[in-house]
Amino acid sequence: MDVEIEMMGLRKMAVTERREEDAAMGAGGWETPRRAECRIPAAPIRCPPPPRKKSPALASGKRRDPPKNGYFHPPDLELLFAMAPRREACA
C-alpha cells in the first residue's frame, strides 16, 4: 500500500509500508533512505582560502604618544610595592 506524505509543505514522498513478510524475516524497523533526492549534497570542490595573517607592522600597532595631561601618579602607589625588610637567618 502506497501512502503520500507531505512534509512541512515542501515535498511529497511516496512511502511504502513494509510487507508482513519482511517483518517476519526480522527486517522490520527503519532504514536510511538511499535515493538521490535524500542524499546530503557533496562538499564543495574547493575550500575557501585561510584568512591572511596581518603584517607585523599592523599587528604590533603604531606606538602611541604619551597622554597630553601626563600619567596619573597616586601618592600611595609606592606603598603597595614596598618590600618588607628581610629577616636575618638565625645561626
Chimera marker file (.cmm) of the C-alpha trace (Angstrom):
<marker_set name="trace">
<marker id="1" x="0.000" y="0.000" z="0.000" r="1" g="1" b="0" radius="0.5"/>
<marker id="2" x="1.421" y="3.399" z="-1.008" r="1" g="1" b="0" radius="0.5"/>
<marker id="3" x="0.815" y="6.489" z="1.115" r="1" g="1" b="0" radius="0.5"/>
<marker id="4" x="1.525" y="10.097" z="0.079" r="1" g="1" b="0" radius="0.5"/>
<marker id="5" x="3.087" y="12.214" z="2.855" r="1" g="1" b="0" radius="0.5"/>
<marker id="6" x="3.594" y="15.978" z="2.765" r="1" g="1" b="0" radius="0.5"/>
<marker id="7" x="6.496" y="17.099" z="4.948" r="1" g="1" b="0" radius="0.5"/>
<marker id="8" x="6.177" y="20.700" z="6.126" r="1" g="1" b="0" radius="0.5"/>
<marker id="9" x="4.501" y="21.637" z="2.853" r="1" g="1" b="0" radius="0.5"/>
<marker id="10" x="7.759" y="21.293" z="0.920" r="1" g="1" b="0" radius="0.5"/>
<marker id="11" x="7.904" y="17.887" z="-0.689" r="1" g="1" b="0" radius="0.5"/>
<marker id="12" x="5.671" y="14.891" z="-1.194" r="1" g="1" b="0" radius="0.5"/>
<marker id="13" x="7.215" y="11.463" z="-0.954" r="1" g="1" b="0" radius="0.5"/>
<marker id="14" x="5.716" y="8.066" z="-1.561" r="1" g="1" b="0" radius="0.5"/>
<marker id="15" x="6.142" y="5.802" z="1.436" r="1" g="1" b="0" radius="0.5"/>
<marker id="16" x="5.565" y="2.098" z="1.076" r="1" g="1" b="0" radius="0.5"/>
<marker id="17" x="4.511" y="0.191" z="4.148" r="1" g="1" b="0" radius="0.5"/>
<marker id="18" x="6.554" y="-2.861" z="4.974" r="1" g="1" b="0" radius="0.5"/>
<marker id="19" x="5.147" y="-6.133" z="3.978" r="1" g="1" b="0" radius="0.5"/>
<marker id="20" x="4.311" y="-8.639" z="6.618" r="1" g="1" b="0" radius="0.5"/>
<marker id="21" x="6.845" y="-10.978" z="5.042" r="1" g="1" b="0" radius="0.5"/>
<marker id="22" x="9.717" y="-8.544" z="5.704" r="1" g="1" b="0" radius="0.5"/>
<marker id="23" x="8.649" y="-8.062" z="9.304" r="1" g="1" b="0" radius="0.5"/>
<marker id="24" x="8.511" y="-11.820" z="9.811" r="1" g="1" b="0" radius="0.5"/>
<marker id="25" x="12.075" y="-12.154" z="8.481" r="1" g="1" b="0" radius="0.5"/>
<marker id="26" x="13.402" y="-9.672" z="11.053" r="1" g="1" b="0" radius="0.5"/>
<marker id="27" x="13.904" y="-6.835" z="8.564" r="1" g="1" b="0" radius="0.5"/>
<marker id="28" x="11.476" y="-4.588" z="10.431" r="1" g="1" b="0" radius="0.5"/>
<marker id="29" x="12.476" y="-1.113" z="11.545" r="1" g="1" b="0" radius="0.5"/>
<marker id="30" x="13.737" y="1.990" z="9.853" r="1" g="1" b="0" radius="0.5"/>
<marker id="31" x="16.416" y="2.168" z="7.195" r="1" g="1" b="0" radius="0.5"/>
<marker id="32" x="18.449" y="5.025" z="5.789" r="1" g="1" b="0" radius="0.5"/>
<marker id="33" x="16.933" y="6.352" z="2.542" r="1" g="1" b="0" radius="0.5"/>
<marker id="34" x="19.211" y="5.700" z="-0.400" r="1" g="1" b="0" radius="0.5"/>
<marker id="35" x="17.502" y="7.745" z="-3.119" r="1" g="1" b="0" radius="0.5"/>
<marker id="36" x="19.484" y="10.577" z="-4.724" r="1" g="1" b="0" radius="0.5"/>
<marker id="37" x="16.975" y="13.209" z="-3.564" r="1" g="1" b="0" radius="0.5"/>
<marker id="38" x="17.546" y="12.192" z="0.083" r="1" g="1" b="0" radius="0.5"/>
<marker id="39" x="21.331" y="12.380" z="-0.027" r="1" g="1" b="0" radius="0.5"/>
<marker id="40" x="23.342" y="15.196" z="1.511" r="1" g="1" b="0" radius="0.5"/>
<marker id="41" x="24.871" y="17.337" z="-1.240" r="1" g="1" b="0" radius="0.5"/>
<marker id="42" x="28.547" y="16.727" z="-1.920" r="1" g="1" b="0" radius="0.5"/>
<marker id="43" x="31.052" y="19.094" z="-0.341" r="1" g="1" b="0" radius="0.5"/>
<marker id="44" x="32.247" y="21.989" z="-2.482" r="1" g="1" b="0" radius="0.5"/>
<marker id="45" x="35.157" y="21.121" z="-4.732" r="1" g="1" b="0" radius="0.5"/>
<marker id="46" x="37.470" y="23.796" z="-3.290" r="1" g="1" b="0" radius="0.5"/>
<marker id="47" x="37.593" y="25.051" z="0.255" r="1" g="1" b="0" radius="0.5"/>
<marker id="48" x="37.933" y="28.789" z="0.768" r="1" g="1" b="0" radius="0.5"/>
<marker id="49" x="41.476" y="30.026" z="1.437" r="1" g="1" b="0" radius="0.5"/>
<marker id="50" x="42.541" y="30.571" z="5.060" r="1" g="1" b="0" radius="0.5"/>
<marker id="51" x="42.479" y="34.131" z="6.370" r="1" g="1" b="0" radius="0.5"/>
<marker id="52" x="45.655" y="36.065" z="5.752" r="1" g="1" b="0" radius="0.5"/>
<marker id="53" x="47.935" y="36.975" z="8.627" r="1" g="1" b="0" radius="0.5"/>
<marker id="54" x="48.215" y="40.613" z="9.484" r="1" g="1" b="0" radius="0.5"/>
<marker id="55" x="51.519" y="42.210" z="8.597" r="1" g="1" b="0" radius="0.5"/>
<marker id="56" x="53.873" y="42.687" z="11.597" r="1" g="1" b="0" radius="0.5"/>
<marker id="57" x="53.592" y="46.483" z="11.355" r="1" g="1" b="0" radius="0.5"/>
<marker id="58" x="49.808" y="46.319" z="11.747" r="1" g="1" b="0" radius="0.5"/>
<marker id="59" x="49.812" y="43.508" z="14.302" r="1" g="1" b="0" radius="0.5"/>
<marker id="60" x="52.022" y="45.302" z="16.835" r="1" g="1" b="0" radius="0.5"/>
<marker id="61" x="50.258" y="48.574" z="16.289" r="1" g="1" b="0" radius="0.5"/>
<marker id="62" x="51.617" y="52.056" z="15.993" r="1" g="1" b="0" radius="0.5"/>
<marker id="63" x="53.389" y="53.367" z="19.065" r="1" g="1" b="0" radius="0.5"/>
<marker id="64" x="51.136" y="55.791" z="20.889" r="1" g="1" b="0" radius="0.5"/>
<marker id="65" x="52.118" y="59.225" z="22.058" r="1" g="1" b="0" radius="0.5"/>
<marker id="66" x="52.044" y="59.786" z="25.838" r="1" g="1" b="0" radius="0.5"/>
<marker id="67" x="48.842" y="61.383" z="27.158" r="1" g="1" b="0" radius="0.5"/>
<marker id="68" x="48.678" y="65.177" z="26.919" r="1" g="1" b="0" radius="0.5"/>
<marker id="69" x="47.834" y="65.567" z="30.620" r="1" g="1" b="0" radius="0.5"/>
<marker id="70" x="50.519" y="63.099" z="31.727" r="1" g="1" b="0" radius="0.5"/>
<marker id="71" x="50.121" y="59.807" z="33.558" r="1" g="1" b="0" radius="0.5"/>
<marker id="72" x="48.288" y="59.568" z="36.872" r="1" g="1" b="0" radius="0.5"/>
<marker id="73" x="50.666" y="59.029" z="39.819" r="1" g="1" b="0" radius="0.5"/>
<marker id="74" x="48.805" y="58.302" z="43.072" r="1" g="1" b="0" radius="0.5"/>
<marker id="75" x="50.842" y="59.297" z="46.139" r="1" g="1" b="0" radius="0.5"/>
<marker id="76" x="50.450" y="55.941" z="47.934" r="1" g="1" b="0" radius="0.5"/>
<marker id="77" x="51.296" y="53.707" z="44.959" r="1" g="1" b="0" radius="0.5"/>
<marker id="78" x="54.831" y="53.028" z="46.195" r="1" g="1" b="0" radius="0.5"/>
<marker id="79" x="53.461" y="51.692" z="49.498" r="1" g="1" b="0" radius="0.5"/>
<marker id="80" x="51.834" y="48.803" z="47.668" r="1" g="1" b="0" radius="0.5"/>
<marker id="81" x="55.135" y="47.671" z="46.226" r="1" g="1" b="0" radius="0.5"/>
<marker id="82" x="57.384" y="48.429" z="49.185" r="1" g="1" b="0" radius="0.5"/>
<marker id="83" x="59.308" y="45.345" z="50.239" r="1" g="1" b="0" radius="0.5"/>
<marker id="84" x="59.384" y="44.278" z="53.836" r="1" g="1" b="0" radius="0.5"/>
<marker id="85" x="62.878" y="44.131" z="55.341" r="1" g="1" b="0" radius="0.5"/>
<marker id="86" x="64.470" y="40.683" z="55.180" r="1" g="1" b="0" radius="0.5"/>
<marker id="87" x="64.874" y="38.748" z="58.345" r="1" g="1" b="0" radius="0.5"/>
<marker id="88" x="68.335" y="37.573" z="59.094" r="1" g="1" b="0" radius="0.5"/>
<marker id="89" x="68.887" y="33.867" z="59.399" r="1" g="1" b="0" radius="0.5"/>
<marker id="90" x="69.431" y="32.559" z="62.890" r="1" g="1" b="0" radius="0.5"/>
<marker id="91" x="72.716" y="30.802" z="63.344" r="1" g="1" b="0" radius="0.5"/>
<link id1="1" id2="2" r="1" g="1" b="0" radius="0.2"/>
<link id1="2" id2="3" r="1" g="1" b="0" radius="0.2"/>
<link id1="3" id2="4" r="1" g="1" b="0" radius="0.2"/>
<link id1="4" id2="5" r="1" g="1" b="0" radius="0.2"/>
<link id1="5" id2="6" r="1" g="1" b="0" radius="0.2"/>
<link id1="6" id2="7" r="1" g="1" b="0" radius="0.2"/>
<link id1="7" id2="8" r="1" g="1" b="0" radius="0.2"/>
<link id1="8" id2="9" r="1" g="1" b="0" radius="0.2"/>
<link id1="9" id2="10" r="1" g="1" b="0" radius="0.2"/>
<link id1="10" id2="11" r="1" g="1" b="0" radius="0.2"/>
<link id1="11" id2="12" r="1" g="1" b="0" radius="0.2"/>
<link id1="12" id2="13" r="1" g="1" b="0" radius="0.2"/>
<link id1="13" id2="14" r="1" g="1" b="0" radius="0.2"/>
<link id1="14" id2="15" r="1" g="1" b="0" radius="0.2"/>
<link id1="15" id2="16" r="1" g="1" b="0" radius="0.2"/>
<link id1="16" id2="17" r="1" g="1" b="0" radius="0.2"/>
<link id1="17" id2="18" r="1" g="1" b="0" radius="0.2"/>
<link id1="18" id2="19" r="1" g="1" b="0" radius="0.2"/>
<link id1="19" id2="20" r="1" g="1" b="0" radius="0.2"/>
<link id1="20" id2="21" r="1" g="1" b="0" radius="0.2"/>
<link id1="21" id2="22" r="1" g="1" b="0" radius="0.2"/>
<link id1="22" id2="23" r="1" g="1" b="0" radius="0.2"/>
<link id1="23" id2="24" r="1" g="1" b="0" radius="0.2"/>
<link id1="24" id2="25" r="1" g="1" b="0" radius="0.2"/>
<link id1="25" id2="26" r="1" g="1" b="0" radius="0.2"/>
<link id1="26" id2="27" r="1" g="1" b="0" radius="0.2"/>
<link id1="27" id2="28" r="1" g="1" b="0" radius="0.2"/>
<link id1="28" id2="29" r="1" g="1" b="0" radius="0.2"/>
<link id1="29" id2="30" r="1" g="1" b="0" radius="0.2"/>
<link id1="30" id2="31" r="1" g="1" b="0" radius="0.2"/>
<link id1="31" id2="32" r="1" g="1" b="0" radius="0.2"/>
<link id1="32" id2="33" r="1" g="1" b="0" radius="0.2"/>
<link id1="33" id2="34" r="1" g="1" b="0" radius="0.2"/>
<link id1="34" id2="35" r="1" g="1" b="0" radius="0.2"/>
<link id1="35" id2="36" r="1" g="1" b="0" radius="0.2"/>
<link id1="36" id2="37" r="1" g="1" b="0" radius="0.2"/>
<link id1="37" id2="38" r="1" g="1" b="0" radius="0.2"/>
<link id1="38" id2="39" r="1" g="1" b="0" radius="0.2"/>
<link id1="39" id2="40" r="1" g="1" b="0" radius="0.2"/>
<link id1="40" id2="41" r="1" g="1" b="0" radius="0.2"/>
<link id1="41" id2="42" r="1" g="1" b="0" radius="0.2"/>
<link id1="42" id2="43" r="1" g="1" b="0" radius="0.2"/>
<link id1="43" id2="44" r="1" g="1" b="0" radius="0.2"/>
<link id1="44" id2="45" r="1" g="1" b="0" radius="0.2"/>
<link id1="45" id2="46" r="1" g="1" b="0" radius="0.2"/>
<link id1="46" id2="47" r="1" g="1" b="0" radius="0.2"/>
<link id1="47" id2="48" r="1" g="1" b="0" radius="0.2"/>
<link id1="48" id2="49" r="1" g="1" b="0" radius="0.2"/>
<link id1="49" id2="50" r="1" g="1" b="0" radius="0.2"/>
<link id1="50" id2="51" r="1" g="1" b="0" radius="0.2"/>
<link id1="51" id2="52" r="1" g="1" b="0" radius="0.2"/>
<link id1="52" id2="53" r="1" g="1" b="0" radius="0.2"/>
<link id1="53" id2="54" r="1" g="1" b="0" radius="0.2"/>
<link id1="54" id2="55" r="1" g="1" b="0" radius="0.2"/>
<link id1="55" id2="56" r="1" g="1" b="0" radius="0.2"/>
<link id1="56" id2="57" r="1" g="1" b="0" radius="0.2"/>
<link id1="57" id2="58" r="1" g="1" b="0" radius="0.2"/>
<link id1="58" id2="59" r="1" g="1" b="0" radius="0.2"/>
<link id1="59" id2="60" r="1" g="1" b="0" radius="0.2"/>
<link id1="60" id2="61" r="1" g="1" b="0" radius="0.2"/>
<link id1="61" id2="62" r="1" g="1" b="0" radius="0.2"/>
<link id1="62" id2="63" r="1" g="1" b="0" radius="0.2"/>
<link id1="63" id2="64" r="1" g="1" b="0" radius="0.2"/>
<link id1="64" id2="65" r="1" g="1" b="0" radius="0.2"/>
<link id1="65" id2="66" r="1" g="1" b="0" radius="0.2"/>
<link id1="66" id2="67" r="1" g="1" b="0" radius="0.2"/>
<link id1="67" id2="68" r="1" g="1" b="0" radius="0.2"/>
<link id1="68" id2="69" r="1" g="1" b="0" radius="0.2"/>
<link id1="69" id2="70" r="1" g="1" b="0" radius="0.2"/>
<link id1="70" id2="71" r="1" g="1" b="0" radius="0.2"/>
<link id1="71" id2="72" r="1" g="1" b="0" radius="0.2"/>
<link id1="72" id2="73" r="1" g="1" b="0" radius="0.2"/>
<link id1="73" id2="74" r="1" g="1" b="0" radius="0.2"/>
<link id1="74" id2="75" r="1" g="1" b="0" radius="0.2"/>
<link id1="75" id2="76" r="1" g="1" b="0" radius="0.2"/>
<link id1="76" id2="77" r="1" g="1" b="0" radius="0.2"/>
<link id1="77" id2="78" r="1" g="1" b="0" radius="0.2"/>
<link id1="78" id2="79" r="1" g="1" b="0" radius="0.2"/>
<link id1="79" id2="80" r="1" g="1" b="0" radius="0.2"/>
<link id1="80" id2="81" r="1" g="1" b="0" radius="0.2"/>
<link id1="81" id2="82" r="1" g="1" b="0" radius="0.2"/>
<link id1="82" id2="83" r="1" g="1" b="0" radius="0.2"/>
<link id1="83" id2="84" r="1" g="1" b="0" radius="0.2"/>
<link id1="84" id2="85" r="1" g="1" b="0" radius="0.2"/>
<link id1="85" id2="86" r="1" g="1" b="0" radius="0.2"/>
<link id1="86" id2="87" r="1" g="1" b="0" radius="0.2"/>
<link id1="87" id2="88" r="1" g="1" b="0" radius="0.2"/>
<link id1="88" id2="89" r="1" g="1" b="0" radius="0.2"/>
<link id1="89" id2="90" r="1" g="1" b="0" radius="0.2"/>
<link id1="90" id2="91" r="1" g="1" b="0" radius="0.2"/>
</marker_set>
